[in-house]
Amino acid sequence: MTSFTRALRHLLPAFLLLGWSGLHAQDNAAQIATQQDVARRSFDERLQPDEEVSVADPDLGEINLVRRAPRPKMFTFSTAQSFHFTDNAFLVPENGTNALFWNGRFDASVVPYATRNFTPRLTFEQNFFRYDDVAELDFDSQSLQLDLKFDLTPDDSWFINTSYAAARLYSPREDVDEFFRYGLLSASISHFRQLGQSPVYFAGTFGSNYRHGDPSEFDRVTAFLNAAFLYSPLEHFQLTAFVRPEGQFYTNDPVDSSRHDLNVSVGITASITPMDYVTVGFTASFVGNYSSSDPSDYEVFSPSVVLGGRIAF
């Protein structure tokens, strides 16, 4: 097993469970986290070393017949329970409202088949959002997503991901029920590498999304860049710094037909993985949305504590 593969095996579990958790917390489409942007879970596979199949011939010696990568796990179940503070619960330009809220996320995915360079995955996700003092913001969401992952290099350091998700948002209150549904088409290219001989690793994704929904006033096309730097000073402890600038172009805004936003998320995460598939972490993130439509400007600071778990077989 190479040092690069060993690093991926140790770094990516916490990155998957907690690394982008701050980015899920806020979205301006329908109050908080309406998009639940599943495209942000960029690094969906942990690498394993290639296996060699060989035979021995008395005259020719040992012959390697083929190199093959282990199949990804067919079933994966994961959860992230996060407890947040936000200083701008209603995403307003000024005089924001402080609030505490809980987000419970539950995922179940299946890989029906896979080849060396291609992995399809179908994922169902259920989210619950509950607020302490502003119960009118409580909502739940469900999504079903198909991911198609294409590996560009044998070590999986470069890959392309395309996906489509169908999602619905609904209120736990009987008088509201479903209030938003949308489809999200995404395409991205990702890269993971060690920075020279340093113990720091870089994970980056560049991509684009198209969201269409009902009501259609939140329809938009986006271009985004995810960049994260991962450092593990101890075997089970990881520090992550991340930034995500995103350009958003609204196609059906009822107030400003040419509306375009710049949404920037930055943050840090400290996490510990005491055992396989269990991670506990702290994340502090800042989200700023700067819009050509002034009422849509807002800034949010949101620290959170997250407990994540993941099992695959």
C-alpha positions as CSV (number, residue, x, y, z in Angstrom):
1,M,0.0,0.0,0.0
2,T,1.5,3.4,-1.0
3,S,1.8,6.3,1.4
4,F,-0.7,8.2,-0.8
5,T,-3.3,5.4,-0.4
6,R,-2.7,5.1,3.3
7,A,-3.3,8.9,3.7
8,L,-6.6,8.6,1.8
9,R,-7.7,5.8,4.0
10,H,-7.1,7.9,7.1
11,L,-8.1,11.4,5.9
12,L,-11.2,10.8,3.8
13,P,-13.6,9.2,6.3
14,A,-13.7,12.3,8.5
15,F,-13.7,14.5,5.4
16,L,-16.7,12.7,4.1
17,L,-18.6,12.9,7.3
18,L,-17.7,16.4,8.5
19,G,-15.5,18.2,6.1
20,W,-18.3,20.1,4.3
21,S,-20.9,20.1,7.1
22,G,-20.8,23.9,7.4
23,L,-21.6,24.2,3.7
24,H,-24.9,22.4,4.2
25,A,-26.2,24.7,6.9
26,Q,-27.4,27.7,5.0
27,D,-29.0,28.4,1.6
28,N,-31.1,31.3,0.4
29,A,-33.6,29.3,-1.7
30,A,-36.1,28.5,1.1
31,Q,-35.0,29.7,4.5
32,I,-32.1,27.4,5.7
33,A,-30.3,24.7,3.8
34,T,-33.0,24.4,1.2
35,Q,-30.7,23.1,-1.5
36,Q,-29.0,20.4,0.5
37,D,-26.5,20.4,-2.2
38,V,-25.6,16.7,-2.6
39,A,-23.0,17.6,-5.2
40,R,-20.8,18.9,-2.4
41,R,-20.1,15.4,-1.2
42,S,-17.3,15.2,-3.7
43,F,-15.1,12.4,-2.4
44,D,-17.4,9.4,-2.1
45,E,-15.0,6.6,-2.2
46,R,-12.0,5.6,0.0
47,L,-9.2,4.1,-2.0
48,Q,-7.9,0.6,-1.6
49,P,-4.7,-0.8,-3.1
50,D,-4.9,-2.6,-6.4
51,E,-4.9,-6.4,-6.3
52,E,-2.7,-8.4,-8.7
53,V,-3.8,-11.8,-10.0
54,S,-0.8,-14.0,-10.9
55,V,0.2,-17.5,-11.8
56,A,3.5,-19.3,-11.6
57,D,5.0,-21.1,-14.5
58,P,8.1,-23.4,-14.0
59,D,9.7,-22.0,-17.2
60,L,8.5,-18.4,-17.2
61,G,8.3,-17.7,-13.5
62,E,5.5,-15.7,-11.9
63,I,3.2,-13.9,-14.4
64,N,0.9,-11.1,-13.5
65,L,-2.3,-11.7,-15.5
66,V,-4.3,-8.6,-14.6
67,R,-4.5,-5.7,-12.2
68,R,-7.9,-5.1,-10.7
69,A,-9.2,-2.7,-8.1
70,P,-11.5,-4.1,-5.3
71,R,-15.2,-3.5,-5.9
72,P,-16.7,-0.7,-3.8
73,K,-19.0,-1.7,-1.1
74,M,-22.5,-2.3,-2.4
75,F,-24.4,-0.8,0.6
76,T,-23.5,2.3,2.6
77,F,-25.4,3.8,5.5
78,S,-24.4,7.0,7.1
79,T,-25.6,9.7,9.5
80,A,-24.5,13.1,10.7
81,Q,-26.1,14.7,13.7
82,S,-25.1,18.4,13.9
83,F,-25.9,21.0,16.5
84,H,-25.6,24.6,15.1
85,F,-25.6,28.2,16.3
86,T,-26.5,30.8,13.7
87,D,-26.4,34.6,14.0
88,N,-28.7,35.1,11.1
89,A,-31.5,32.5,11.1
90,F,-33.7,34.4,8.5
91,L,-30.8,35.3,6.1
92,V,-31.5,39.0,6.2
93,P,-29.1,41.9,5.2
94,E,-28.9,43.2,8.8
95,N,-30.1,42.8,12.3
96,G,-30.1,39.0,12.1
97,T,-31.8,36.7,14.6
98,N,-29.7,34.3,16.7
99,A,-30.9,30.7,16.9
100,L,-29.8,27.2,17.8
101,F,-30.8,24.4,15.6
102,W,-30.3,20.7,15.0
103,N,-29.8,19.0,11.7
104,G,-30.2,15.2,11.5
105,R,-29.1,13.7,8.2
106,F,-29.6,10.0,7.3
107,D,-28.3,8.5,4.0
108,A,-28.6,5.1,2.4
109,S,-26.9,4.3,-0.8
110,V,-26.4,1.3,-3.1
111,V,-23.8,0.6,-5.8
112,P,-25.5,-1.9,-8.1
113,Y,-22.3,-2.7,-10.1
114,A,-19.0,-1.1,-10.8
115,T,-16.0,-1.3,-13.2
116,R,-12.4,-0.2,-12.6
117,N,-13.1,3.4,-13.9
118,F,-16.9,3.7,-13.5
119,T,-19.0,3.7,-10.3
120,P,-22.8,4.4,-10.3
121,R,-24.4,5.1,-6.9
122,L,-28.0,5.7,-5.9
123,T,-28.5,7.6,-2.6
124,F,-31.6,8.4,-0.6
125,E,-31.2,11.2,2.0
126,Q,-33.5,12.3,4.8
127,N,-32.9,15.5,6.6
128,F,-34.6,17.0,9.7
129,F,-34.1,20.7,10.8
130,R,-35.4,21.8,14.2
131,Y,-34.9,25.3,15.7
132,D,-34.9,26.2,19.3
133,D,-36.7,29.6,19.4
134,V,-37.9,30.1,15.8
135,A,-40.1,27.0,15.2
136,E,-41.5,28.5,12.1
137,L,-38.2,27.6,10.4
138,D,-38.5,23.9,11.1
139,F,-38.6,21.8,8.0
140,D,-37.6,18.3,6.6
141,S,-36.3,17.3,3.3
142,Q,-36.0,14.1,1.2
143,S,-33.9,13.5,-1.9
144,L,-33.0,10.7,-4.3
145,Q,-29.8,11.1,-6.2
146,L,-28.0,9.2,-9.0
147,D,-24.2,9.7,-9.1
148,L,-22.0,8.6,-12.0
149,K,-18.3,8.6,-11.1
150,F,-15.6,8.3,-13.7
151,D,-12.0,7.7,-12.6
152,L,-9.4,9.4,-14.7
153,T,-6.3,8.0,-13.1
154,P,-5.5,4.6,-11.6
155,D,-4.9,6.0,-8.1
156,D,-8.3,7.9,-8.2
157,S,-6.6,11.3,-7.7
158,W,-8.6,12.7,-10.6
159,F,-12.2,11.9,-11.3
160,I,-15.4,13.3,-12.9
161,N,-18.7,13.1,-11.2
162,T,-22.1,13.7,-12.8
163,S,-25.4,13.5,-10.8
164,Y,-29.1,14.3,-10.8
165,A,-31.1,14.6,-7.6
166,A,-34.8,15.0,-7.1
167,A,-35.8,16.6,-3.7
168,R,-38.7,17.9,-1.8
169,L,-38.9,20.2,1.3
170,Y,-41.8,20.0,3.6
171,S,-42.9,21.4,7.0
172,P,-43.6,19.2,10.0
173,R,-46.7,21.5,10.6
174,E,-49.9,20.1,9.2
175,D,-51.0,23.5,7.9
176,V,-48.0,23.8,5.5
177,D,-46.8,20.4,4.3
178,E,-44.7,20.4,1.2
179,F,-43.5,23.9,0.2
180,F,-40.7,23.4,-2.3
181,R,-39.5,20.7,-4.7
182,Y,-36.6,20.8,-7.2
183,G,-34.3,18.9,-9.4
184,L,-30.5,19.4,-9.3
185,L,-28.3,18.5,-12.3
186,S,-24.5,18.6,-11.5
187,A,-21.2,17.9,-13.1
188,S,-17.8,18.3,-11.6
189,I,-14.1,17.3,-11.8
190,S,-12.2,16.6,-8.6
191,H,-8.5,16.3,-7.6
192,F,-6.8,15.0,-4.5
193,R,-3.1,15.2,-3.9
194,Q,-0.3,15.6,-1.3
195,L,1.4,19.0,-1.3
196,G,5.0,18.0,-2.0
197,Q,6.5,16.1,0.9
198,S,4.5,18.0,3.5
199,P,1.9,16.3,5.6
200,V,-0.8,18.5,4.1
201,Y,-3.2,17.2,1.4
202,F,-5.3,19.2,-1.0
203,A,-8.8,18.3,-2.2
204,G,-10.4,20.4,-4.9
205,T,-13.5,20.3,-7.0
206,F,-14.6,22.5,-9.9
207,G,-18.2,22.2,-11.2
208,S,-21.5,23.5,-12.2
209,N,-25.1,22.9,-11.1
210,Y,-28.5,23.6,-12.7
211,R,-31.5,23.7,-10.3
212,H,-35.1,23.8,-11.5
213,G,-37.9,23.8,-9.0
214,D,-41.5,24.5,-8.0
215,P,-41.9,27.4,-7.3
216,S,-39.6,28.3,-10.1
217,E,-38.4,31.6,-8.7
218,F,-35.3,29.9,-7.2
219,D,-34.2,28.3,-10.5
220,R,-30.5,29.0,-11.1
221,V,-27.3,27.9,-12.8
222,T,-24.1,27.9,-10.7
223,A,-20.4,27.5,-11.2
224,F,-18.4,26.7,-8.0
225,L,-15.0,25.8,-6.7
226,N,-14.4,23.7,-3.6
227,A,-10.9,23.8,-2.1
228,A,-9.9,22.1,1.1
229,F,-6.6,21.6,2.9
230,L,-6.3,18.5,5.2
231,Y,-3.7,18.0,7.9
232,S,-3.5,15.1,10.3
233,P,-0.9,15.8,13.0
234,L,-2.0,12.7,14.9
235,E,-3.3,9.3,13.6
236,H,-6.9,9.9,14.5
237,F,-7.1,13.7,14.5
238,Q,-7.6,15.9,11.5
239,L,-7.7,19.6,10.8
240,T,-9.4,20.9,7.6
241,A,-9.7,24.4,6.2
242,F,-12.1,24.9,3.3
243,V,-13.3,27.6,1.0
244,R,-16.1,27.5,-1.6
245,P,-16.8,30.5,-3.9
246,E,-19.9,30.0,-6.1
247,G,-21.4,32.2,-8.8
248,Q,-25.2,31.9,-9.0
249,F,-27.2,33.1,-12.0
250,Y,-31.0,33.1,-11.4
251,T,-33.1,32.3,-14.5
252,N,-36.6,33.2,-13.2
253,D,-36.3,35.7,-10.3
254,P,-39.6,37.6,-10.1
255,V,-37.9,40.8,-8.8
256,D,-34.7,41.0,-10.8
257,S,-34.7,39.0,-14.1
258,S,-30.9,39.4,-14.4
259,R,-30.1,38.6,-10.7
260,H,-26.7,37.1,-10.1
261,D,-25.1,36.3,-6.7
262,L,-21.6,35.6,-5.4
263,N,-21.9,33.1,-2.5
264,V,-18.7,32.5,-0.5
265,S,-18.3,29.9,2.2
266,V,-15.1,29.6,4.4
267,G,-14.5,27.5,7.5
268,I,-12.4,25.2,9.6
269,T,-13.0,21.8,11.0
270,A,-11.3,19.8,13.7
271,S,-12.3,16.2,13.9
272,I,-11.3,13.0,15.7
273,T,-12.0,9.5,14.5
274,P,-11.8,7.2,17.5
275,M,-12.8,4.1,15.5
276,D,-13.6,3.2,11.9
277,Y,-16.7,4.9,10.6
278,V,-17.2,7.1,13.6
279,T,-16.2,10.8,13.7
280,V,-16.7,13.6,16.1
281,G,-15.9,17.2,15.0
282,F,-16.3,20.9,15.5
283,T,-16.8,23.2,12.5
284,A,-16.9,27.0,12.3
285,S,-18.1,28.5,9.0
286,F,-18.9,31.9,7.5
287,V,-21.2,32.3,4.6
288,G,-21.6,35.5,2.7
289,N,-24.0,36.1,-0.1
290,Y,-23.5,39.2,-2.3
291,S,-26.3,39.8,-4.7
292,S,-27.2,42.2,-7.5
293,S,-30.6,42.2,-5.8
294,D,-29.8,44.1,-2.6
295,P,-32.5,42.4,-0.3
296,S,-30.8,39.1,-1.0
297,D,-27.5,40.1,0.6
298,Y,-26.7,38.4,3.9
299,E,-23.8,37.1,6.0
300,V,-23.9,34.2,8.4
301,F,-21.6,32.8,11.1
302,S,-22.4,29.3,12.2
303,P,-20.3,27.1,14.5
304,S,-21.4,23.5,15.0
305,V,-20.7,20.3,16.7
306,V,-21.1,17.2,14.6
307,L,-21.3,13.4,15.3
308,G,-21.0,11.3,12.2
309,G,-21.2,7.6,11.6
310,R,-20.8,5.4,8.4
311,I,-20.9,1.7,7.7
312,A,-20.5,-0.1,4.4
313,F,-20.7,-3.7,3.3
